[in-house]
């Protein structure tokens, strides 16, 4: 019995020690953002500069845009930094977010196997390319995860007048996963897929994949940042969150974004306006 | 074959360079999983022994539930803990979501049924063998449970190791409640998932090799410690 008591006391002490060590936290904010910003390495470049000037640590939870907005809606982060303008505006409209600012843009690219089985032969017209993929029934690997990229892709299919899910034939494959896993799948099955340029450039398992279509105005990809509404979630670190947002759209933050390159190629282009959008 | 060679090279390079990020990730992984296993043992061992020895209404249902929960999918456990700890959930004001504490809770939920179910089997076998002696001597129930747990300690080591195996290997639960934040909640398994999605398969596999080596080392240590203790006991 004495042994059991001793064990219990030791267990309690251990629990207490671990709980307090987890509780001791520096000044930080939690940012829900997208896999494209995290996996492209942008945050690893950007955040140290911000933390150095302000002493604020930024903890990034990188998920799809849809999930990031959901995390903000539940009040589990302070700032949301995503890329789906329509969903962002709805988020602000519903009162979940305030102070939305546009920060930067990059673009989507259609990548596919170098053999180009749908004979797209490059070009700029993304809608025409999607029509050719559909009529050739060439494998297309879709995100299908409610991310910003997924929503952009679905909008483009709509513009092409095609409902790929209803088309049948098994060529449209919905992976329900992030950009990286989707690219891995496309590489393995020689399929086409839509990717943001940042993830594509930093992706290492390209195999036979290359960019097939790029430069269409409809492939524009805007990123926006907003504060989770402190009126809905009083624990939101309003002041620290605002400092982060203000820094992102400041000349210093904008320059840091422009400075991020892989192999000499810019991944994101700053476009913050001084006035609130 | 080339991929595997590249993976081993990547693992070796990480280990010999003593990469501080890797050291942080490894200590977080082990810290979270070991804490969860200690908590799960503190809960699961007495629970399993009680299910084996005590007779009470609903005991059979309890056994079935504990056995079934061994198959609890990590994602489901993670989602369950996420909903509890979310700011919009019942325990939201603790602010534990996206911290190592949340990961410990999720893994404790996952591991407790495994420890309890195996412990019940071990203790029940002992109870069948020695139960009458306890009854004749009129030993109290709590003392019986404690004494049987001590008697079965070598067999129960397997229960704890099975729990540890589950904890260090899983990624679904800690990804959801931890958020895979660099330097804060990034563990071996979530780092492997991340490197896979970045297409860096060599680095991902290399991290996997390091994780396997660690698990092997922990198991070997437990095996030999158990063997030494057993010899000392007889």
Boltz contact constraints between the chains, C-beta under 6 A:
constraints:
  - contact:
      token1: [A, 4]
      token2: [B, 146]
      max_distance: 6.0
  - contact:
      token1: [A, 11]
      token2: [B, 42]
      max_distance: 6.0
  - contact:
      token1: [A, 18]
      token2: [B, 35]
      max_distance: 6.0
  - contact:
      token1: [A, 22]
      token2: [B, 99]
      max_distance: 6.0
  - contact:
      token1: [A, 22]
      token2: [B, 100]
      max_distance: 6.0
  - contact:
      token1: [A, 22]
      token2: [B, 101]
      max_distance: 6.0
  - contact:
      token1: [A, 30]
      token2: [B, 98]
      max_distance: 6.0
  - contact:
      token1: [A, 39]
      token2: [B, 198]
      max_distance: 6.0
  - contact:
      token1: [A, 59]
      token2: [B, 181]
      max_distance: 6.0
  - contact:
      token1: [A, 59]
      token2: [B, 184]
      max_distance: 6.0
  - contact:
      token1: [A, 61]
      token2: [B, 179]
      max_distance: 6.0
  - contact:
      token1: [A, 74]
      token2: [B, 86]
      max_distance: 6.0
  - contact:
      token1: [A, 74]
      token2: [B, 87]
      max_distance: 6.0
  - contact:
      token1: [A, 74]
      token2: [B, 88]
      max_distance: 6.0
  - contact:
      token1: [A, 75]
      token2: [B, 87]
      max_distance: 6.0
  - contact:
      token1: [A, 75]
      token2: [B, 88]
      max_distance: 6.0
  - contact:
      token1: [A, 76]
      token2: [B, 86]
      max_distance: 6.0
  - contact:
      token1: [A, 76]
      token2: [B, 87]
      max_distance: 6.0
  - contact:
      token1: [A, 76]
      token2: [B, 97]
      max_distance: 6.0
  - contact:
      token1: [A, 178]
      token2: [B, 197]
      max_distance: 6.0
  - contact:
      token1: [A, 180]
      token2: [B, 197]
      max_distance: 6.0
  - contact:
      token1: [A, 180]
      token2: [B, 198]
      max_distance: 6.0
  - contact:
      token1: [A, 180]
      token2: [B, 199]
      max_distance: 6.0
  - contact:
      token1: [A, 181]
      token2: [B, 197]
      max_distance: 6.0
  - contact:
      token1: [A, 203]
      token2: [B, 199]
      max_distance: 6.0
  - contact:
      token1: [A, 204]
      token2: [B, 199]
      max_distance: 6.0
  - contact:
      token1: [A, 204]
      token2: [B, 200]
      max_distance: 6.0
  - contact:
      token1: [A, 205]
      token2: [B, 199]
      max_distance: 6.0
  - contact:
      token1: [A, 205]
      token2: [B, 201]
      max_distance: 6.0
  - contact:
      token1: [A, 233]
      token2: [B, 87]
      max_distance: 6.0
